[in-house]
Amino acid sequence: MMKSIMRTAVALVLCLSLASLVVAAEKTQKKGKAQNDVQSMSQEKQIKLALSAAPPRIAKHAAVLVFGEDGKLKEGKPGTNGFTCIPTVMNLPDPDPMCMDAVVPKPSNTAPGIAYMARGGSHWENGKRVVMKEEPGAKIVKEPPHWMIMWPFEAKMSMIPSAPNPSGVYVMFDGTPYAHLMVYQDPIKMK
């Protein structure tokens, strides 16, 4: 089980190491903000924060990865349902915990995956275009609570917008291996 969690952690770290996340983390570390704040939290607080990303019925049995003293993710709580939660993704001042199933860290899924961010998150946006990394004119935009279906969605083929819109559903990172369906709906309130 520990090997499976560690493989998931490695895959997760690789997936989440998109240029936008690295740039955001580096800028935030320089300012001494969230990553240091999350890393300075006790393991118990990191676990509680990570589990706040998912509906209680999933969080109850999910594994949790926490930041160790070396700044690397390590097992903080074993799980039994195939979900793994982390206390922050982009390391911004407002932590953005995520809880995902085992399929999520793979950009070329053979089965759909699901991830929850009940506290919301953030993304880079340039105009109305969601971008994967910081670029001239891009800014960080806060997202409401949401969940994601990790599958190679294509906006044009599915006729789903490729940017946030009043419907609350869009294809994020359209045209990349990381394309997925964003659903702005609080996972904690789902039945």
N, C-alpha and C positions, 0 to 999 in steps of 0.2 A: 504494500500500500504506500509506504514512504517513497519507494522508487517511482511509483506512478505520480505521486504528488510532486516530487522533485522534477520529473520530466515535464509535467504540466507547468511547473514554475519556470523552467528554462524556456519552454515554448512561449509561455506568457510574456516573459521578459523580452524575448526576441520580437514577438508581435507588437508589444507596447513600446519597442524601441524605434518606432517610426521617427523620422526626423523631427516632426512637430513636438513629440514628447520629449526628445532629447534636448531640443532647443529650449522648450519651456522649463524643463528641469534645471538646465544649466543657468538660465536667467534667474530662476527662483532661488537656487542655491547661492548665487552671488549676492542676492538680496537678503539671504538668511531667513527665508519664509517657510512654507509648508513642509517641504521634505524634511528639513531639520526639525520642525515642530512634530511631524508624525514620527520621525525616527526617535525623537526624545520622549515620546509617549511610552508608558509602560506597555509590556506585551498585552496585558489585560485590556488596556484602552485601545490599542491597535486592533485587537480582535473584535471588540465591541463596535468600533468604527467600521471595520470591514464587513461585519455581519449586517450593519444598517443598510447595506446596498440591496438586500434581497427580501422578498416576502418571508415572514417568520417560518412558514412551513418548509422553506428551502434553507434558510439560514440556520435553522436548528441542527441540521445534519451536515452542513457544509464544512469543508476543510478551510483553514485560514492560513495565509502566508503573512508573516510580519517582517519588519526590517530588524535585522540583528545589529549588534554594535558595529559591525563592519560595513553596514549600509546595504547588505545583500538580503534578499528575501529568504526566509527559512520557515519551516513549519512551525506554526504557533498553536494550531488546533487540528487534530486529525478529523477527517470527515468520512461519511459513509454513503453519501448520495451522488457522488460524481461532480459536485459543484465545488469550486475553489473561490474564495473571496480574498481581496487585497484591500488595504486601508486607503490607498490613493493611487491614481493613474498618472496624472500630469504634474503632481507635486506643486500645485498652485496654493495660494494662501487659504482657499476654501477647499479642504480635502474632497476628493471625488472617488469614493470607494466603489468597487465593482465586484460583482459575484457572477461567475460564469461556469458553464458546464465544460466538460473535457474537450468538446469539439471547437470551442471558440478560439483558442490560440493558433489554429491552423488557417492560413489565408486561402488555401485551396481545399475547402471542406468537401468531403464526400457525403456528408449528412449535415443538415442544418443544426446550428448551435444556438444557444440562447445566453444572453447576459443581462444582468439587471444593474441599474444605477439609480436607486430610489432616492438618493440625495441630489441627483442631477450630476452634471459634468460640465465640460467646456470643450470648445473646438476653435480652430483658427478659421477666420472668415475674411475674405477679401471682396468687398462689395456684398453681393448676395451669394457668392460662390464659396462653398466650404472647401478649404484646402488642407492638405496633410501636414504642412509645416509652415513656419513663419516665413513670410516673404514681404517685400516692400508693399506697404499699404494694408497688410493683414492685421487683424486684431483678434484678441481672444474674446469669444462670445460665450456667455453662461447658458447652459441648457437646463431645462426643467427636469424633474424626475422622469425617467424613461426606461425602456427595455429595448433590446436589440435582437434581431434574428440575423445570425451570421451565416450568410449564404451568398453566393455570387450574384446578387441582384444587379440588374442593369435598368437604369431609369427609362431609357428609350423603349426597351422591349417590354417592361412591366407597366409603362405609362405612369410611373410614380415619380413625383418631382425629385430633383437632385439637390434641393436646398430646403431648409426649414420653411414651413408655410402654415397657414391657418388650419389645415387638416390635421397637423401634428404627426404626419408620417412622411418620411422621405428616405431616399437612398443616400447614405453618407459615403463619401469617397468613391463616387460613381466612376467607373472606368479603370479602377485599380483592383489588385487582388484582395484588397481590404474592404471592398464595397460590402455594405450590409444595410439592413432595413432598420431605421430608427423609428421608434413609436413613443411619442411623448404622452405617457400615461404613467401615473405613479404605481409601481409594482406592488407597493405595500397595500394599496387600496383595491387591488385586483382580487376577485373571488375565484 
